Amino acid sequence: MTVKYLTDQSGNTTDVQLSIEDYLKLLERANELPDYVKNGIKRGQEQARNGITKSTDEVMQKYEKGK
């Protein structure tokens, strides 16, 4: 799978580009996911659209505390 990341003038990733073939394969595989996983993906997409995001460091700190 070839993935291209598009960035804005500041270097922030704004889009991801896939070939139609790869996109259709990805959709096919997504339909095989359990509903709870699909719902989690939808929730994450909605949070991203609303600007509710956390850095990788913030997320990893949550899981490192349990060690």
C-alpha positions in Angstrom: 0.0 0.0 0.0 1.4 3.4 -1.0 0.3 6.2 1.3 1.0 9.9 0.6 0.7 12.5 3.3 -0.2 16.0 2.3 0.9 18.9 4.5 0.1 22.5 4.8 2.6 25.4 4.6 3.5 24.9 8.2 4.4 21.2 7.7 1.3 19.9 9.5 -0.2 16.8 8.0 -3.7 17.7 6.6 -4.6 14.8 4.3 -3.7 11.2 3.5 -3.8 10.0 -0.1 -4.4 6.4 -1.2 -4.9 4.8 -4.6 -8.5 3.8 -5.3 -7.5 0.1 -5.2 -6.0 0.5 -1.7 -8.9 2.6 -0.5 -11.4 -0.1 -1.6 -9.3 -2.8 0.1 -9.2 -0.8 3.3 -13.0 -0.3 3.2 -13.5 -4.0 2.6 -11.4 -4.8 5.7 -13.1 -2.1 7.8 -16.4 -3.9 7.2 -15.0 -7.0 8.9 -14.3 -5.1 12.1 -16.6 -5.7 15.2 -19.1 -2.9 15.8 -17.3 -1.7 19.0 -14.2 -1.1 17.0 -16.2 0.7 14.2 -17.8 2.9 16.9 -14.5 3.7 18.4 -13.1 4.8 15.0 -16.2 7.0 14.4 -15.8 8.5 17.8 -12.2 9.3 17.1 -13.0 10.8 13.8 -15.6 13.0 15.4 -13.2 14.1 18.1 -10.6 15.0 15.5 -13.1 17.1 13.5 -13.9 19.0 16.7 -10.3 19.5 17.6 -10.4 17.2 20.6 -7.1 15.5 20.3 -4.2 14.4 22.5 -0.6 14.0 21.6 1.0 10.6 21.6 3.0 11.5 24.7 -0.2 12.3 26.6 -1.8 9.0 25.6 1.3 6.9 26.4 1.6 8.6 29.9 -1.8 7.1 30.8 -0.6 3.6 30.0 2.9 4.0 31.5 1.4 4.8 34.9 -0.1 1.3 35.1 3.4 -0.3 34.9 
